[in-house]
Amino acid sequence: MIKSPDKQLLACGAASSDQEASTYKGSTVQEIREVGRSQISVCHLGPDDWQTLRELRLQALADSPESFFGDMSAERDYGEKHWRQELDLNVWLMATFDTSQVGLVKLNCNARSHDDLHLEALWVAPDMRRRGIGEMLVSALESAAATKEAQELRLWVFTENHSARDFYLRLGYTGPLDTQEIKSNGRRRHEQEFLKHIKVVGSPANSE
């Protein structure tokens, strides 16, 4: 069951009275889903959550290095200034399962227009996959893009990453629209672009 965030719930994965409180500092809960007695939450990370972002990002790179453009050795050495800047310039969402941090995704806002926003860095912890957490993160990120008046959201997937491609196609993304060669982690690879049209928050429903 999915429900709207409680306005009093200010921490992602906030614990019930008999659970240890989360140390997460973020203030915006995007989406909540109840799974039995457990709770999956998707939250917007703020600048003070830079250590949480760093930890999750490094976990993602360690777990799935072939899925990301980032370089583990470089990002491991980034300091507080870098991670705070990431959170100032872009939108990072985190998923929690009760009080455990289990997923991450980025809305790259370094764009010339509202319709050049990109979904990046989607990752879910291996033991939490196939529970709908990836879909929740993407849905919340699409909502975040819509609040920025974006009418479409783009992403790039490495051509050999068939599971990621199939995942995004299942969620309504179309493509590939384009293919480009890039240098990633010391070798040249190809990636493909996908696109999804999204509804701007507050826009009237389309009529036939």
N, C-alpha and C positions, 0 to 999 in steps of 0.2 A: 504494500500500500504506500502510495506517495501522498504527502500532505504538504500544505503550505508551511513555511517556517514560522515558528512562534516568535513574535516580536521580542519576547523576553529572553530568547535563546541567543546569547552573544558569543558563544564559543563553538567552533566546529567540533562535533563529537562531544558536546557537553554531557557530563555524566549525570546519572540519576543519583538520588540521595545515598544509595548504598554502593556507589562506585567512586573511584578516585577521580578527582577533577582533572580535566585536560589542562595542559600547560599552553595550549594554543592561544594566541593573542588576537587573532582576527576578529572582525566585528560583523561580518555579513554572511549569513547563512543563505545559500542559493536554493538548496533543495534538500528534502529529508525523505528517506524511505525507511519504513519499519519492516524488519525481517525477523519474524518471531518476536523474541524479547530483545533483539538487538536493533541497532539503528545505524543506517548509513547516511552520512551528511556530506554535502558538497559546499565548500566555503571559499570565500575570496580572501586570499592572503594579503596582509598589509605590510608596509615597510618594516615594522617591528618583528615580523615573522621571517626575517632574512635567514636565520639559522635553520628554521624548519624547511624553507625552500632549498637551501644548500644541501641539507641532509637527504631530502627526498630526491633531488636531482642527481646527486651522486649515487644513490641507491639505484635509480633508473639506469644510469650509464653503466654501472657495474653489472646489472642484471641483463640488460639488452643492448650492448654496445653497438651491434650491427643495425639497430633500429633508428639510431639518432645521428644527427650531424655533429653533435658536440663531442669534444675530446676530453676523456676522463682526466688525463694528466694535467691538462690546462685548467679545467674547471675546478679541480681539487685545490689549486693554488689561488683561486680568486678569493679576495677578502671581502669584508663587510661592505665596503663602498660599492663593489660590483653588484652584489646581491640586492642591496637597497635600491640601486639604480634600476635593476631589472623590475623590481616591484613598483617603482615609481612610474616607469615608462610603459609597462605592459600589464596585462591582467593574468594573474596566476590563480588557479583554483586547485584546492586540495580536497580529496575525499578521505573520510574517516569511517571506520567500522567501530562503533562505540568510541573508545578513546584511542584506537590504533590508527596511525596515518597510513593509508593504503593506496593512494592514487594522486596523480598530478596532471595538469594540462595548462597550456599557455595560449593566450590570445596575443599574438604579436601585433602591437599597435603602431609600429614604426612604418607607417604607410603614408602615401601622398594623398589618399582619399579614403572616405569611409568604406568604399567597396574594394579595398586592397588589404583588408585585415586577414591574417592567417592563423589557423589552428596549428599549434606545434606542441611537441614534447609530451604527447599523451602517454601515460604509463600507469599500469595497475600492478600492484604486488602479485607475484606468481601464485601465491596461495589464496588470492582473493579474486582471481579471474573467473569468468563465466557466471558472475552474479549480477550482471547489469551495471557494474560500477563504471565501466568505460562509457556506456551509453548515457549514464547520468552526468558524467563529466562533460561529454560533448554537448548534451542538451543544455546544461548550465552555461557553457561557453557560448553557444549560439544565442542564448538570451542576453548574455553580456555584450555580444557584438551588436545585437539589435538595439540595445540601449544607447549605443554609439552611432545609431542611425545607419548602420550597415544593412544593405539589402542582400548581400551575398557574403559567404565565407569560403575562403580558399585554403587548400593544404597541399603539401607535397609528400609523396610516399616513394621510398626506394622501389625500383621496379621488381626486385626479387622478393619483396615483402608482400607475398600474396595474401596472407591472413589479414594484414592491415588494410590492403586494398578492398578485400571482400567485406570487411567490417564497415568501412565508410560507404561503400555502395549500398549496403543493407540499410544504412541510416539516411539514405536519400541523396548522397553526393553523386555527381555525375563526372564522367571522364574516362580515360585521361584526356585532358584538354591540350596538354603540352608535355614535352619531355626535354630534359636538359641534363648535361653532364656537369658534375661538380667533383671537387676533391674533398674527400671525407676521411679523416684519420689516416692520412698518408697514401690513399689510393683513390683512383678515379672511379666514380660510380654514376649511375643514371637514376634520376627520380622523375616521377610523373605528377602532374598537377590535377587536382580534383576540385569541384565547386558545388556549393549548395546555395540556393536562394532561400533567404530567411525573411520573416516578416518583421518590419520595424515596429518597435513598441509604440502603441498608441495609434497605429495606422488603421484605417477602416478595413473591414473584411472585404475581400474581392467579391463583386456581384457579377452574376452571369446575365 
